[in-house]
Amino acid sequence: MRGKPTLESARAAAFKESESLEGSSCIKIEGYNFNQGVNYSELLRSMISTGFQASNLGDAIQVVNQMRSFPGFWLEFWHARCL
């Protein structure tokens, strides 16, 4: 059956062996543990390691928190909105 993929070649193309990320700078992806109850601050903090889209949300939350801690942020924020 030349030219037609076999089941084995399809498996080889689709399933690759995992690589260990131990010792790398990658964040371990894991979700929030709801068995501990709901702590909204911790839930938002866990977004950084929940998955691709949630990780981006977690990064954005960190940036907003850094902005909020900047001296004069609220003054500039309200000044821009009210004028």
NUKE-858440 format. One record per residue (C-alpha): residue number from 1; residue in one letter; x, y, z. Coordinates in nm, 2 decimals. Each point is the difference from the previous one (the first is absolute). Example, Ala and Ser with C-alpha at 12.3 -4.5 7.8 and 13.67 -1.06 7.14 Angstrom:
<nodes>
(1; 'a'; (1.23; -0.45; 0.78)) (2; 's'; (0.14; 0.34; -0.07)) 
</nodes>
This chain:
<nodes>
(1; 'm'; (0.00; 0.00; 0.00)) (2; 'r'; (0.24; 0.26; -0.11)) (3; 'g'; (-0.10; 0.36; 0.04)) (4; 'k'; (-0.27; -0.08; 0.27)) (5; 'p'; (0.10; 0.07; 0.36)) (6; 't'; (-0.02; -0.30; 0.22)) (7; 'l'; (-0.13; 0.01; 0.36)) (8; 'e'; (0.35; -0.03; 0.13)) (9; 's'; (0.14; 0.29; -0.20)) (10; 'a'; (-0.30; 0.21; 0.11)) (11; 'r'; (0.07; -0.08; 0.37)) (12; 'a'; (0.37; 0.08; -0.05)) (13; 'a'; (-0.09; 0.34; -0.15)) (14; 'a'; (-0.26; 0.09; 0.27)) (15; 'f'; (0.15; -0.14; 0.32)) (16; 'k'; (0.34; 0.12; 0.10)) (17; 'e'; (0.19; -0.09; 0.31)) (18; 's'; (-0.01; 0.27; 0.27)) (19; 'e'; (0.31; 0.19; 0.10)) (20; 's'; (0.08; 0.08; 0.36)) (21; 'l'; (-0.01; 0.36; 0.09)) (22; 'e'; (0.17; -0.05; 0.34)) (23; 'g'; (0.26; 0.26; 0.07)) (24; 's'; (-0.14; 0.23; -0.27)) (25; 's'; (-0.13; 0.35; 0.05)) (26; 'c'; (-0.35; -0.11; -0.11)) (27; 'i'; (-0.29; 0.04; 0.24)) (28; 'k'; (-0.17; -0.33; 0.09)) (29; 'i'; (-0.36; 0.02; -0.14)) (30; 'e'; (-0.25; -0.10; 0.27)) (31; 'g'; (-0.34; 0.13; 0.09)) (32; 'y'; (-0.15; 0.14; 0.32)) (33; 'n'; (-0.08; -0.25; 0.27)) (34; 'f'; (-0.37; 0.06; 0.07)) (35; 'n'; (0.02; -0.27; 0.27)) (36; 'q'; (0.14; 0.28; 0.22)) (37; 'g'; (-0.31; 0.22; -0.05)) (38; 'v'; (-0.01; 0.32; -0.20)) (39; 'n'; (0.25; 0.27; 0.08)) (40; 'y'; (-0.04; 0.25; -0.28)) (41; 's'; (0.34; 0.16; 0.04)) (42; 'e'; (0.16; -0.34; -0.02)) (43; 'l'; (-0.23; -0.11; -0.29)) (44; 'l'; (0.12; 0.31; -0.20)) (45; 'r'; (0.36; -0.06; 0.10)) (46; 's'; (-0.03; -0.37; -0.12)) (47; 'm'; (-0.09; 0.12; -0.35)) (48; 'i'; (0.37; 0.04; -0.08)) (49; 's'; (0.04; -0.38; 0.01)) (50; 't'; (-0.34; -0.13; -0.12)) (51; 'g'; (0.05; -0.01; -0.38)) (52; 'f'; (0.09; 0.21; -0.30)) (53; 'q'; (-0.29; 0.25; 0.00)) (54; 'a'; (-0.02; 0.01; 0.38)) (55; 's'; (0.37; 0.05; 0.02)) (56; 'n'; (-0.04; 0.31; -0.22)) (57; 'l'; (-0.28; 0.12; 0.23)) (58; 'g'; (0.23; -0.06; 0.30)) (59; 'd'; (0.28; 0.20; -0.17)) (60; 'a'; (-0.25; 0.28; -0.06)) (61; 'i'; (-0.12; 0.00; 0.36)) (62; 'q'; (0.36; 0.03; 0.12)) (63; 'v'; (0.06; 0.29; -0.24)) (64; 'v'; (-0.32; 0.18; 0.13)) (65; 'n'; (0.11; -0.06; 0.36)) (66; 'q'; (0.34; 0.14; -0.07)) (67; 'm'; (-0.16; 0.30; -0.17)) (68; 'r'; (-0.23; 0.05; 0.30)) (69; 's'; (0.29; 0.00; 0.24)) (70; 'f'; (0.17; 0.28; -0.20)) (71; 'p'; (-0.01; 0.33; 0.20)) (72; 'g'; (-0.26; 0.23; -0.15)) (73; 'f'; (-0.17; -0.27; -0.21)) (74; 'w'; (-0.35; 0.07; 0.13)) (75; 'l'; (0.04; 0.37; -0.03)) (76; 'e'; (0.11; -0.04; -0.37)) (77; 'f'; (-0.27; -0.26; -0.06)) (78; 'w'; (-0.29; 0.22; 0.13)) (79; 'h'; (0.15; 0.31; -0.16)) (80; 'a'; (0.00; -0.17; -0.34)) (81; 'r'; (-0.36; -0.13; 0.04)) (82; 'c'; (-0.15; 0.32; 0.14)) (83; 'l'; (0.15; 0.25; -0.23)) 
</nodes>
